[in-house]
Amino acid sequence: MSRVFDPEFVRGLSAGIDADVVPILESTNEILPELGAIDRSLYTVTTISMAVAYTAAHATVAESMQGAGECFRELNAALDACVTDMEDADAACASEFGSA
């Protein structure tokens, strides 16, 4: 019987999320407040509808980036838990039925 679950591959996915995805999402934490500061000046230099559209877009992006960061952190934790559970299940089967 061959193994279907590859824990090292899943660990690699988790490491890739930590190394490549989360830092990009966290980098928006520095930029978005600066863009939010523009909101107040727009109400005096542009039309109200344009200023409102910018404010709504900024709020949506800020919330989306924060939500995406949380989702990827949860995904990372779930992947780690999955690997641990599969390794525990393999060890339990090997103990109960003998290693193949």
Secondary structure, 3 states (H helix, E strand, C coil): CCCCCCHHHHHHHHHHHHHHHHHHHHHHHHHHHHHHHHHHHHHHHCCHHHHHHHHHHHHHHHHHHHHHHHHHHHHHHHHHHHHHHHHHHHHHHHHHHCCC
